[in-house]
Structures are given as C-alpha cells and as structure tokens.
C-alpha cells in the first residue's frame, strides 16, 4: 500500500475545503488563491456580489461580468460566470455591445476607479447619458494599485502618490455626482466595511432598468495606505466605521471625499427614466408605427408611441 505523505494529506484537505466552501459554486476555485493583498477590500465586494446573486435567485446562465485592467479587473477571471477580462478602460464599451447583442442578459461591469474613470471615463459618461441597461460596480481605492500607485481621477487632494510624492493637487471626481449628472437611474455608495449594504444595493440594481452605479470605497493597503502612512487594513476599516455617515437621498453635489475626511454613503439616486432600448423602441415605434419591429422584446412594454 502506498504511504500517504504530509503533502498528499494537505492536498486532500484542500480539496475538502474547496468542495465545502460556500463560494465554491460562484468562484473558479482552481484559480485560488487570488492575487489580492492582505487588507484589500475587493474580496469583500466580490462576496457581497455573490450574496446578492444568491438572494436574488438570478439565473447564472443569464448573468455576465465584464472587467477591465487592474486589481479589480481580475474579478472577471475568478467568478464562475460568463465573464470578459477586457482591455484597459474598455469594460463598459464591451458590456454595452454584450447587452445590445443579447438584451436578456444581466450585464455587470466590475472594475476600479482608475480603469472606469481614468482611461475609461468617456465610456462611463456616455453609458450613463444613454442610460444603458448595465450595473456598474466601481471599487474605488483612490490609486492605480497594480501599476505603481499613481494618481487616479478620484485621488483626494494632498494625498501622496507615486506621481504626486509631494501631495496631489488635482481636483478629484465625485463619482456619485458624475453618475447622477450624466443620467444614471440608480446611484449608491458604500465602503467595504458595509458588506450587507453593498449586497442590498446590488440586489436593488438587479431589479432596475437603465444604468445602475454602485461605488464601493475600498482600502489599498499596499500602496495608497502605505504611502500615506495610514496603517493596515484594520485601520482602514476603523476609519470607515468612524468617518462614514449614511444619508439616503443626499444631494450628490455635496458628497465629495477629502483626504481622510468624512464619507457620505447611501442610496443617492433611484429613478425610472427610460433605458436606452426603451427610449429607442419608443422613438422608432412613434416614427415608423407597425413597420418597426421592437428590439430586444416580443411585445411593447409601456408607452411605445401609442
């Protein structure tokens, strides 16, 4: 009989762990362990997303995740869904094409502040303007965590970064204000400490038409926190606990985040403006009448020009 070595037993124990893990059906467990650093909050956001999928009862065969480049961009490679790891700044463009090609899909864009709001900022602006039927989850850690800790469009003023060693002097985007001003139907912000709140917002977004935008403030302990001498992941969570305030319906013009300043969180926008496809069907039905075949559905829902 072959003797079982300690290494063999460790492997077997690992297999048992994978089979019994509550995330096993949601993640590509063969790709574990993930690359995220200790103290990073991306894993928490992914867990909240998984909980939202589970609680919503969504058919996972009709759910797709699109990510870009960066730490958060790795989400697409870890979730056990139809997923696309796209080029830098282009996840919303890919997701738009995916949704138009198959309107029955729930399409989720899962990426970071540098990817979505930096090189991909123009795609976000126009997706919100069009009210594309997408869910955009932006993990905001105020830095380009994978490529060296450079300033991003959300880095607060005075914060230290590899491209701003004497402190950032550029104005930062307020992402909820940007999403609201551009026309998104649903806008919310949480921190990675507020996992159940994230789950609840994603569940709500699953039931919304048009563009839903959820910002999650998350620590980057390796670069942002270290460069700014802010401590470790637990220190960041303590900061979120002490400095976060929930204000549902807050004016998005007043929810900017300063360096180590108060964080206003909550559901800021929840409206029901027509989505891109609804607006298109209404317009073309009005102009063409019965000659127009509705795009993405078999019968008219609501006012399609009648």
LODOVO-840592 format. One record per residue: residue number from 1; x, y, z of N, C-alpha, C, O in turn. Coordinates in steps of 0.05 Angstrom, whole numbers. Atoms other than C-alpha are relative to their C-alpha. Example, Ala and Ser with C-alpha at 12.3 -4.5 7.8 and 13.67 -1.06 7.14 Angstrom:
residues 2
[1 [18 -24 0] [246 -90 156] [18 24 0] [39 24 13]]
[2 [-16 -24 -1] [273 -21 143] [-15 22 14] [-5 44 18]]
end
This chain:
residues 306
[1 [17 -24 0] [0 0 0] [18 25 0] [38 26 14]]
[2 [-16 -24 2] [26 69 -18] [-4 17 25] [-27 21 34]]
[3 [1 -16 -24] [42 112 42] [-9 28 -7] [0 40 -26]]
[4 [10 -27 3] [4 178 48] [20 20 13] [25 19 37]]
[5 [-19 -19 -10] [53 235 55] [-15 24 12] [-39 28 7]]
[6 [12 -24 -11] [40 300 93] [-9 19 -23] [-30 32 -20]]
[7 [7 -17 23] [39 336 26] [-26 -10 -13] [-43 6 -21]]
[8 [24 12 11] [-14 287 0] [-24 8 17] [-46 15 7]]
[9 [22 -5 -18] [-57 298 61] [-8 30 -1] [-32 36 0]]
[10 [5 -29 3] [-50 374 55] [-17 5 -24] [-35 22 -24]]
[11 [15 -4 24] [-74 370 -16] [-29 -10 3] [-48 3 -6]]
[12 [27 11 -4] [-133 325 3] [-17 18 18] [-40 23 12]]
[13 [15 -19 -17] [-153 373 59] [-8 24 -15] [-30 35 -11]]
[14 [7 -23 17] [-151 429 9] [-23 -6 -18] [-41 11 -22]]
[15 [22 8 17] [-197 391 -37] [-26 0 16] [-47 9 6]]
[16 [24 0 -17] [-247 381 20] [-9 29 6] [-32 35 6]]
[17 [7 -28 -6] [-243 455 36] [-14 13 -24] [-34 27 -21]]
[18 [12 -12 24] [-258 474 -36] [-29 -10 -4] [-47 5 -10]]
[19 [27 12 4] [-318 426 -40] [-20 11 20] [-43 15 13]]
[20 [18 -10 -20] [-347 453 24] [-2 30 3] [-17 40 19]]
[21 [0 -29 -2] [-333 526 13] [-26 12 -11] [-34 4 -33]]
[22 [26 -12 10] [-397 568 7] [3 16 -26] [-17 22 -39]]
[23 [-4 -15 25] [-365 606 -51] [8 -18 -23] [12 -9 -46]]
[24 [-10 19 21] [-346 543 -90] [-15 1 -26] [-4 -2 -47]]
[25 [16 0 25] [-404 548 -139] [2 27 -14] [-6 29 -38]]
[26 [0 -27 12] [-393 622 -151] [28 7 -11] [29 23 -30]]
[27 [-27 -6 9] [-317 624 -160] [13 -22 -15] [5 -45 -12]]
[28 [-16 20 13] [-268 588 -204] [22 -8 20] [43 4 21]]
[29 [-18 7 -23] [-235 553 -145] [27 -10 -9] [46 -8 6]]
[30 [-26 9 10] [-180 525 -189] [20 23 -3] [44 19 -6]]
[31 [-17 -23 2] [-154 596 -194] [7 13 27] [21 33 28]]
[32 [-8 -10 -27] [-148 606 -119] [27 -11 7] [35 -32 -2]]
[33 [7 -25 -13] [-112 635 -83] [1 23 -19] [15 23 -39]]
[34 [1 -24 17] [-127 703 -112] [25 17 4] [42 11 22]]
[35 [-24 -17 -1] [-75 758 -123] [-3 23 20] [17 37 24]]
[36 [4 -24 -16] [-106 810 -76] [15 -1 26] [18 -22 38]]
[37 [-18 -2 -23] [-63 834 -19] [-16 -3 26] [-40 2 26]]
[38 [13 0 -26] [-79 824 55] [-10 28 7] [5 48 4]]
[39 [11 -26 -6] [-125 881 77] [-16 12 -22] [-31 31 -18]]
[40 [15 -11 23] [-152 894 7] [-30 -7 3] [-37 -28 14]]
[41 [29 4 -3] [-228 901 5] [-14 -12 -24] [-38 -16 -23]]
[42 [14 10 24] [-241 873 -65] [-14 -26 5] [-36 -31 -4]]
[43 [12 25 -6] [-254 804 -38] [-27 3 14] [-46 -12 9]]
[44 [25 -5 -14] [-308 832 8] [-21 8 -20] [-44 -1 -17]]
[45 [20 -9 20] [-342 866 -51] [-9 -24 -17] [-33 -26 -24]]
[46 [7 24 15] [-340 801 -91] [-19 -18 16] [-38 -29 5]]
[47 [17 16 -17] [-370 764 -32] [-28 12 2] [-48 -2 1]]
[48 [25 -14 -1] [-425 816 -27] [-16 -4 -26] [-40 -7 -26]]
[49 [12 5 27] [-438 808 -102] [-11 -28 -1] [-33 -32 -11]]
[50 [9 27 1] [-443 733 -94] [-25 -4 17] [-43 -18 9]]
[51 [24 1 -17] [-493 741 -37] [-24 12 -14] [-46 2 -12]]
[52 [22 -13 15] [-534 788 -80] [-11 -19 -22] [-35 -21 -26]]
[53 [8 19 21] [-535 737 -137] [-16 -22 13] [-37 -30 2]]
[54 [13 22 -13] [-555 682 -89] [-28 8 10] [-48 -6 5]]
[55 [25 -9 -12] [-610 722 -54] [-20 8 -22] [-44 6 -18]]
[56 [18 -9 22] [-638 749 -120] [-11 -23 -16] [-31 -21 -30]]
[57 [9 23 16] [-645 680 -150] [4 3 -30] [-10 -10 -45]]
[58 [-5 -5 29] [-617 704 -216] [12 -25 -13] [29 -39 -1]]
[59 [-11 22 15] [-603 651 -268] [29 7 -8] [34 26 -23]]
[60 [-28 -7 5] [-527 650 -270] [8 -4 -29] [29 6 -38]]
[61 [-5 3 29] [-530 628 -343] [-8 25 -15] [-2 28 -39]]
[62 [8 -25 13] [-561 696 -358] [13 24 13] [2 47 12]]
[63 [-15 -21 -14] [-511 736 -318] [28 1 -11] [42 -20 -12]]
[64 [-27 -3 10] [-446 763 -346] [15 22 14] [3 43 21]]
[65 [-17 -20 -14] [-388 801 -314] [22 9 -19] [35 -7 -32]]
[66 [-21 -12 17] [-342 848 -352] [18 17 17] [9 34 32]]
[67 [-20 -16 -15] [-278 876 -322] [21 11 -18] [24 1 -41]]
[68 [-22 -12 16] [-220 918 -346] [27 -8 12] [30 -31 21]]
[69 [-27 5 -9] [-147 923 -325] [3 11 29] [-9 31 36]]
[70 [-5 -9 -27] [-123 930 -253] [-7 -22 20] [-16 -44 12]]
[71 [6 20 -20] [-133 894 -187] [-29 -9 -1] [-34 -33 -1]]
[72 [29 8 1] [-209 896 -191] [-6 -14 -26] [-25 -30 -28]]
[73 [4 13 26] [-204 875 -264] [3 -30 1] [-6 -44 -17]]
[74 [-3 29 -2] [-184 806 -240] [-25 -14 8] [-27 -39 7]]
[75 [25 13 -8] [-255 794 -216] [-11 -17 -22] [-21 -40 -16]]
[76 [11 15 23] [-276 771 -285] [12 -28 -2] [-1 -47 -11]]
[77 [-13 26 2] [-225 715 -282] [-6 -19 23] [0 -43 21]]
[78 [5 16 -24] [-247 690 -214] [-29 -9 3] [-34 -30 15]]
[79 [28 8 -3] [-323 688 -219] [-7 -22 -20] [2 -22 -43]]
[80 [8 23 16] [-354 624 -246] [-25 7 -17] [-46 -6 -15]]
[81 [22 -10 17] [-397 662 -296] [12 4 -28] [36 3 -32]]
[82 [-10 -10 26] [-393 682 -369] [12 27 6] [-1 45 16]]
[83 [-14 -24 -8] [-341 736 -360] [21 8 -21] [30 -9 -36]]
[84 [-18 -11 20] [-296 781 -401] [20 18 14] [13 37 27]]
[85 [-21 -16 -10] [-229 809 -379] [10 17 -23] [25 7 -40]]
[86 [-4 -16 25] [-223 867 -428] [25 17 2] [40 16 21]]
[87 [-23 -18 1] [-172 919 -447] [-4 24 18] [-26 29 28]]
[88 [1 -21 -20] [-155 978 -403] [-20 22 -7] [-18 34 -29]]
[89 [19 -22 3] [-213 1027 -395] [-24 -7 -18] [-40 10 -23]]
[90 [21 6 19] [-259 989 -442] [-22 -19 10] [-38 -28 -7]]
[91 [21 19 -8] [-304 945 -399] [-28 9 -6] [-45 -7 -13]]
[92 [27 -10 5] [-365 990 -407] [-6 -2 -30] [-29 -7 -37]]
[93 [5 2 28] [-356 991 -482] [-6 -29 -8] [-25 -35 -23]]
[94 [5 28 5] [-352 915 -484] [-28 -8 11] [-43 -22 -2]]
[95 [25 7 -13] [-411 909 -436] [-24 11 -16] [-45 -2 -18]]
[96 [21 -11 17] [-453 955 -480] [-5 -17 -24] [-29 -23 -30]]
[97 [4 17 23] [-441 912 -540] [-12 -27 8] [-29 -37 -7]]
[98 [11 25 -9] [-456 849 -500] [-30 3 6] [-46 -15 -1]]
[99 [28 -5 -7] [-522 878 -474] [-17 3 -26] [-39 -7 -27]]
[100 [15 -4 25] [-544 900 -544] [-2 -25 -16] [-22 -29 -30]]
[101 [1 25 15] [-526 833 -574] [-19 -20 13] [-31 -36 -1]]
[102 [18 19 -14] [-565 795 -521] [-14 15 23] [-5 14 46]]
[103 [14 -17 -20] [-615 841 -484] [-10 -16 24] [-16 -4 45]]
[104 [10 16 -23] [-637 783 -439] [21 -3 22] [14 -9 45]]
[105 [-21 3 -20] [-570 783 -403] [-1 22 21] [-8 45 14]]
[106 [-7 -20 -20] [-558 818 -337] [30 4 -2] [46 -15 2]]
[107 [-28 -5 4] [-491 851 -351] [11 18 22] [1 40 26]]
[108 [-12 -14 -22] [-447 874 -293] [28 8 -8] [44 -9 -15]]
[109 [-27 -10 4] [-385 917 -302] [12 2 28] [2 16 45]]
[110 [-12 2 -26] [-338 904 -244] [29 9 -3] [46 -7 -12]]
[111 [-27 -9 4] [-275 947 -244] [7 22 19] [-9 29 36]]
[112 [-10 -19 -19] [-234 1000 -209] [-2 29 -9] [-9 34 -32]]
[113 [3 -29 6] [-232 1076 -206] [19 9 -22] [11 25 -39]]
[114 [-19 -7 21] [-170 1082 -250] [-9 -10 -27] [-7 5 -47]]
[115 [8 12 25] [-198 1036 -303] [-26 13 -11] [-27 21 -34]]
[116 [26 -10 9] [-270 1061 -306] [0 30 -3] [-12 41 -22]]
[117 [3 -30 0] [-260 1135 -290] [25 14 -12] [24 38 -17]]
[118 [-23 -11 13] [-190 1145 -319] [-1 -3 -30] [-15 13 -44]]
[119 [1 4 29] [-178 1118 -388] [-28 -7 -10] [-34 -2 -34]]
[120 [27 8 8] [-250 1092 -389] [-21 20 6] [-45 15 3]]
[121 [20 -20 -9] [-283 1156 -365] [-20 8 -21] [-43 11 -15]]
[122 [18 -8 21] [-312 1174 -432] [-22 -20 -5] [-45 -14 -10]]
[123 [20 21 4] [-346 1107 -439] [-21 1 23] [-45 -3 18]]
[124 [19 -2 -23] [-377 1115 -369] [-20 23 -5] [-44 19 -1]]
[125 [17 -24 3] [-403 1185 -384] [-22 -6 -21] [-46 0 -16]]
[126 [20 4 21] [-438 1163 -448] [-19 -24 6] [-42 -24 -2]]
[127 [18 21 -8] [-465 1098 -419] [-21 10 19] [-45 2 18]]
[128 [20 -12 -19] [-498 1138 -363] [-18 19 -15] [-42 20 -9]]
[129 [17 -19 16] [-522 1191 -413] [-21 -16 -15] [-44 -7 -17]]
[130 [19 17 15] [-554 1136 -454] [-18 -16 18] [-38 -28 9]]
[131 [14 17 -20] [-579 1101 -391] [0 -29 -10] [-21 -43 -10]]
[132 [-3 27 8] [-553 1035 -417] [-8 -19 23] [-3 -13 46]]
[133 [10 19 -20] [-582 975 -381] [23 -16 11] [26 -40 4]]
[134 [-23 13 -11] [-519 958 -342] [1 6 30] [-10 25 40]]
[135 [-7 -5 -28] [-497 951 -270] [30 4 1] [45 -13 -6]]
[136 [-29 -6 -1] [-430 985 -258] [8 1 30] [-2 19 45]]
[137 [-11 0 -27] [-394 968 -193] [29 10 -1] [46 -3 -13]]
[138 [-27 -12 1] [-334 1013 -184] [13 -2 28] [4 10 47]]
[139 [-15 2 -24] [-285 992 -130] [21 23 0] [40 23 -15]]
[140 [-16 -24 -1] [-252 1058 -111] [20 -1 23] [12 1 46]]
[141 [-21 -1 -21] [-186 1055 -74] [19 23 -3] [40 24 9]]
[142 [-15 -26 3] [-160 1123 -97] [27 -3 -12] [43 16 -11]]
[143 [-27 3 10] [-100 1094 -132] [1 -21 -22] [-18 -38 -24]]
[144 [-6 22 19] [-73 1052 -190] [16 -21 15] [40 -21 15]]
[145 [-13 18 -18] [-58 994 -144] [19 -20 -13] [39 -28 -2]]
[146 [-16 21 13] [-30 945 -195] [25 11 -14] [44 -4 -19]]
[147 [-21 -10 17] [16 991 -233] [18 21 13] [34 34 0]]
[148 [-20 -16 -13] [53 1031 -180] [-10 23 18] [6 38 28]]
[149 [10 -20 -19] [6 1076 -140] [-2 28 -11] [3 47 4]]
[150 [2 -26 11] [-4 1133 -188] [-26 14 8] [-45 1 17]]
[151 [25 -16 -5] [-56 1189 -180] [-22 -10 -20] [-16 -15 -43]]
[152 [23 7 16] [-125 1169 -206] [-19 24 0] [-15 43 14]]
[153 [19 -22 0] [-185 1214 -222] [-15 3 27] [-29 23 31]]
[154 [14 -2 -25] [-211 1200 -151] [19 5 24] [10 8 46]]
[155 [-19 -5 -22] [-147 1211 -110] [-5 27 13] [-6 47 0]]
[156 [6 -25 -13] [-163 1263 -57] [24 19 -1] [47 11 -3]]
[157 [-21 -20 -1] [-124 1328 -55] [17 -4 25] [7 -12 46]]
[158 [-21 2 -20] [-60 1326 -13] [10 -28 5] [30 -32 18]]
[159 [-9 28 -4] [-56 1250 -15] [26 -5 -15] [30 7 -36]]
[160 [-25 6 12] [12 1222 -31] [-4 -23 -20] [-18 -42 -15]]
[161 [0 21 21] [21 1180 -95] [27 -1 -14] [43 18 -11]]
[162 [-26 2 13] [79 1156 -136] [5 22 -21] [27 30 -26]]
[163 [-2 -22 19] [64 1210 -188] [-6 27 14] [-6 48 1]]
[164 [4 -24 -15] [50 1261 -133] [13 -3 28] [0 -2 48]]
[165 [-14 5 -25] [104 1250 -80] [-1 23 20] [4 19 44]]
[166 [3 -22 -18] [93 1319 -51] [-30 7 5] [-36 28 16]]
[167 [29 -4 -5] [17 1312 -49] [-15 6 -25] [-6 22 -42]]
[168 [16 -4 23] [-37 1310 -101] [-13 28 1] [-25 36 21]]
[169 [12 -27 1] [-61 1380 -123] [-22 1 -20] [-34 23 -25]]
[170 [22 0 20] [-112 1359 -176] [-27 -5 13] [-29 -19 33]]
[171 [27 5 -9] [-186 1362 -165] [-9 -28 -7] [-2 -39 -28]]
[172 [9 27 4] [-219 1294 -157] [-29 -1 -9] [-45 16 -2]]
[173 [28 5 7] [-282 1267 -189] [-15 -8 25] [-4 -24 42]]
[174 [19 12 -19] [-341 1256 -142] [-17 -19 -17] [-34 -10 -32]]
[175 [12 19 18] [-366 1192 -174] [-31 0 2] [-43 -2 -19]]
[176 [29 -1 0] [-438 1195 -149] [-11 24 -14] [-31 23 -29]]
[177 [8 -25 14] [-444 1267 -174] [2 -4 -30] [-16 4 -45]]
[178 [-5 4 28] [-415 1247 -241] [-22 -18 -12] [-33 -12 -33]]
[179 [20 20 9] [-462 1187 -248] [-28 13 -1] [-43 9 -20]]
[180 [26 -14 -1] [-523 1229 -227] [-3 20 -22] [-23 21 -36]]
[181 [2 -21 20] [-507 1287 -272] [-1 -11 -29] [-13 2 -46]]
[182 [0 12 27] [-497 1241 -332] [-26 -15 -6] [-31 -22 -29]]
[183 [26 12 6] [-565 1207 -323] [-5 -28 11] [-25 -40 3]]
[184 [4 27 -11] [-556 1141 -285] [-26 -1 16] [-33 17 30]]
[185 [26 4 -14] [-622 1114 -258] [4 -6 30] [-13 2 47]]
[186 [-5 8 -28] [-591 1087 -193] [29 6 7] [47 -2 -8]]
[187 [-27 -8 -8] [-531 1114 -155] [2 -5 31] [-14 5 46]]
[188 [-4 5 -28] [-505 1089 -88] [30 -1 6] [46 -6 -12]]
[189 [-28 2 -9] [-441 1090 -48] [1 -14 28] [-15 -8 45]]
[190 [-5 13 -26] [-415 1045 8] [30 -3 4] [45 3 -14]]
[191 [-28 8 -3] [-349 1023 38] [1 -30 3] [-20 -43 7]]
[192 [-3 29 -2] [-322 953 41] [-6 -10 28] [-10 -35 32]]
[193 [9 8 -26] [-339 952 115] [-30 -6 1] [-39 -23 17]]
[194 [29 2 0] [-413 956 98] [-9 -22 -20] [-23 -16 -39]]
[195 [4 22 19] [-418 888 64] [-29 -5 -5] [-37 -9 -28]]
[196 [28 6 4] [-492 877 75] [-14 23 -15] [-33 18 -31]]
[197 [11 -22 16] [-508 946 48] [7 -3 -29] [-9 3 -47]]
[198 [-8 5 28] [-468 930 -15] [-18 -21 -12] [-28 -17 -35]]
[199 [18 21 10] [-508 866 -23] [-27 10 -6] [-39 4 -27]]
[200 [27 -11 4] [-573 903 -15] [-2 18 -24] [-22 17 -39]]
[201 [1 -17 23] [-555 955 -66] [2 -15 -27] [-11 -9 -46]]
[202 [-2 16 24] [-534 903 -117] [-26 -14 -6] [-35 -16 -29]]
[203 [26 12 4] [-600 867 -106] [-20 20 -12] [-34 13 -31]]
[204 [18 -21 11] [-637 932 -119] [7 6 -29] [-11 9 -46]]
[205 [-9 -5 27] [-595 944 -181] [-9 -22 -20] [-15 -16 -43]]
[206 [9 22 17] [-614 876 -208] [-28 4 -10] [-36 -5 -31]]
[207 [28 -4 7] [-686 899 -209] [-5 27 -14] [-28 35 -18]]
[208 [3 -26 13] [-673 967 -242] [6 -2 -30] [21 -19 -39]]
[209 [-7 -3 28] [-674 985 -315] [18 25 -3] [18 42 15]]
[210 [-19 -22 4] [-623 1033 -343] [26 -5 15] [31 -27 24]]
[211 [-27 4 -12] [-554 1045 -314] [-1 3 31] [-11 24 41]]
[212 [-3 -1 -29] [-542 1029 -240] [30 2 6] [46 -12 -5]]
[213 [-28 -5 -7] [-478 1055 -209] [4 -3 30] [-10 11 46]]
[214 [-5 5 -28] [-451 1029 -143] [30 4 5] [47 -11 -6]]
[215 [-28 -5 -8] [-386 1058 -115] [6 -13 27] [-10 -10 45]]
[216 [-8 12 -25] [-350 1019 -61] [28 10 7] [47 4 -7]]
[217 [-26 -10 -9] [-294 1054 -23] [14 -22 14] [4 -35 32]]
[218 [-15 24 -8] [-241 1002 -10] [29 6 5] [41 22 -11]]
[219 [-29 -7 -6] [-171 1004 21] [19 -14 -19] [15 -37 -27]]
[220 [-23 12 13] [-108 993 -19] [22 2 21] [35 23 23]]
[221 [-19 -2 -22] [-62 976 39] [29 0 -10] [46 12 3]]
[222 [-28 2 9] [0 961 -3] [11 26 -11] [34 32 -6]]
[223 [-10 -24 12] [5 1027 -40] [-12 25 12] [2 42 23]]
[224 [12 -25 -10] [-45 1081 -20] [4 3 30] [14 24 38]]
[225 [-2 -2 -29] [-46 1067 54] [29 2 9] [36 18 27]]
[226 [-28 0 -8] [28 1053 59] [14 27 -7] [28 38 9]]
[227 [-12 -26 8] [48 1116 20] [-9 23 18] [5 42 22]]
[228 [11 -22 -17] [3 1158 64] [1 -6 30] [-11 8 46]]
[229 [-5 7 -28] [22 1123 129] [-27 -2 15] [-30 10 37]]
[230 [27 3 -12] [-50 1104 144] [-4 -26 14] [-27 -31 24]]
[231 [3 25 -15] [-37 1036 175] [-8 -23 -18] [-3 -22 -43]]
[232 [7 24 15] [-63 968 153] [-30 -1 -6] [-44 19 -3]]
[233 [28 3 8] [-130 941 130] [-19 5 23] [-41 16 19]]
[234 [18 -4 -23] [-160 941 200] [-2 29 7] [-23 39 16]]
[235 [0 -29 -5] [-140 1014 209] [-19 13 -20] [-34 32 -13]]
[236 [18 -11 20] [-177 1029 144] [-29 -5 7] [-46 13 4]]
[237 [27 7 -7] [-239 993 167] [-10 17 25] [-33 25 26]]
[238 [7 -16 -23] [-237 1031 233] [-6 29 -9] [-25 42 1]]
[239 [5 -27 11] [-233 1096 193] [-28 1 -13] [-42 20 -10]]
[240 [27 2 13] [-294 1074 152] [-22 0 22] [-43 13 18]]
[241 [19 1 -22] [-330 1059 217] [-4 27 13] [-27 36 18]]
[242 [1 -26 -14] [-313 1126 249] [-9 23 -17] [-22 42 -7]]
[243 [4 -23 17] [-319 1172 189] [-23 -3 -20] [-28 16 -35]]
[244 [21 4 19] [-377 1143 150] [-27 8 11] [-33 4 35]]
[245 [27 -9 -8] [-447 1172 152] [-20 -6 -22] [-15 1 -45]]
[246 [20 7 20] [-509 1145 117] [-20 23 -3] [-32 32 16]]
[247 [20 -21 7] [-551 1198 82] [-14 -8 -26] [-6 1 -47]]
[248 [15 7 24] [-600 1167 34] [-12 25 -12] [-22 42 2]]
[249 [12 -23 14] [-623 1216 -19] [16 26 2] [7 47 -5]]
[250 [-17 -24 -2] [-565 1264 -5] [5 12 -28] [6 -2 -48]]
[251 [-7 -15 25] [-551 1317 -58] [28 -9 -8] [47 -5 6]]
[252 [-26 11 9] [-495 1286 -99] [20 22 -4] [44 16 -7]]
[253 [-19 -22 2] [-464 1355 -106] [15 4 26] [35 19 27]]
[254 [-11 -4 -27] [-447 1350 -32] [12 -25 12] [13 -27 37]]
[255 [-11 25 -11] [-415 1281 -25] [29 -5 -8] [38 -28 -9]]
[256 [-28 3 6] [-343 1295 -45] [15 -13 24] [5 -11 46]]
[257 [-17 12 -21] [-289 1257 -6] [27 14 0] [42 13 -19]]
[258 [-27 -12 -3] [-229 1295 20] [19 -21 13] [10 -42 21]]
[259 [-20 18 -12] [-165 1263 46] [-6 -5 29] [-5 13 46]]
[260 [7 8 -28] [-184 1224 109] [-23 16 11] [-24 21 35]]
[261 [23 -16 -8] [-248 1264 111] [-24 -18 3] [-23 -42 -1]]
[262 [25 15 -4] [-319 1243 126] [-9 -12 -27] [-5 0 -48]]
[263 [10 14 24] [-350 1193 76] [-31 -1 3] [-42 -14 20]]
[264 [29 1 2] [-424 1205 59] [-7 -24 -17] [1 -25 -40]]
[265 [8 24 14] [-455 1139 39] [-31 -1 -2] [-45 15 10]]
[266 [29 5 2] [-524 1114 19] [-9 -3 -28] [7 -4 -47]]
[267 [13 1 27] [-572 1108 -39] [-8 29 -7] [-26 40 5]]
[268 [4 -28 6] [-570 1177 -71] [-20 5 -22] [-35 24 -21]]
[269 [18 -4 23] [-610 1167 -135] [-14 -26 -5] [-2 -48 -6]]
[270 [16 24 7] [-667 1119 -151] [-24 10 -17] [-44 18 -6]]
[271 [21 -10 18] [-708 1139 -212] [-5 -20 -22] [9 -40 -24]]
[272 [8 19 20] [-741 1105 -270] [-2 12 -28] [-22 8 -42]]
[273 [-1 -11 27] [-722 1143 -333] [3 -23 -20] [14 -44 -12]]
[274 [-2 22 20] [-727 1101 -397] [29 -8 -5] [47 9 -6]]
[275 [-27 10 8] [-667 1057 -412] [5 6 -29] [-13 15 -44]]
[276 [-8 -5 28] [-630 1062 -478] [-19 -15 -19] [-30 -3 -38]]
[277 [17 15 18] [-670 1006 -510] [-29 8 1] [-43 8 -19]]
[278 [27 -10 -2] [-736 1031 -483] [-4 26 -15] [-24 30 -29]]
[279 [2 -26 15] [-723 1101 -510] [2 -5 -30] [-12 9 -45]]
[280 [-3 6 29] [-701 1072 -577] [-26 -11 -11] [-36 -3 -32]]
[281 [24 12 9] [-763 1029 -583] [-23 20 -1] [-40 19 -19]]
[282 [21 -20 0] [-809 1087 -564] [3 19 -23] [-17 25 -37]]
[283 [-5 -19 22] [-777 1134 -614] [-7 -12 -27] [-21 -1 -44]]
[284 [4 13 26] [-777 1085 -672] [-28 -9 -4] [-38 -9 -27]]
[285 [28 8 2] [-847 1060 -657] [-17 24 -7] [-36 22 -23]]
[286 [15 -24 5] [-872 1131 -657] [3 9 -30] [-16 17 -42]]
[287 [-6 -9 27] [-839 1147 -724] [-9 -20 -21] [-20 -12 -41]]
[288 [4 20 21] [-848 1081 -761] [-26 -16 4] [-36 -29 -14]]
[289 [25 15 -5] [-911 1052 -728] [4 -30 -2] [24 -41 9]]
[290 [0 29 1] [-925 979 -744] [23 -11 -17] [29 -35 -17]]
[291 [-22 9 16] [-867 977 -793] [25 -6 17] [44 -18 7]]
[292 [-24 4 -17] [-818 977 -734] [-3 -25 17] [-24 -29 30]]
[293 [0 24 -17] [-801 911 -701] [16 7 26] [39 15 25]]
[294 [-12 -7 -25] [-786 922 -627] [26 -15 4] [28 -39 -1]]
[295 [-27 12 -4] [-713 910 -609] [2 -10 29] [-3 4 48]]
[296 [-5 12 -26] [-699 863 -552] [-24 -11 15] [-21 -20 37]]
[297 [23 11 -13] [-770 842 -536] [-21 -6 -21] [-20 4 -44]]
[298 [20 10 19] [-830 809 -569] [-25 18 -1] [-40 18 -20]]
[299 [23 -17 -1] [-883 859 -547] [6 26 14] [25 27 30]]
[300 [-5 -27 -12] [-887 932 -526] [-7 0 29] [-28 -9 37]]
[301 [4 -3 -29] [-879 945 -452] [-3 30 5] [16 45 1]]
[302 [3 -28 -6] [-908 1012 -431] [-7 16 -25] [-18 5 -44]]
[303 [6 -18 22] [-914 1071 -478] [21 -2 -22] [44 7 -19]]
[304 [-18 2 23] [-882 1055 -545] [-12 15 -24] [-13 6 -46]]
[305 [9 -17 21] [-912 1111 -584] [-30 -2 -5] [-40 11 -24]]
[306 [30 3 5] [-986 1090 -578] [-15 22 15] [-39 23 14]]
end
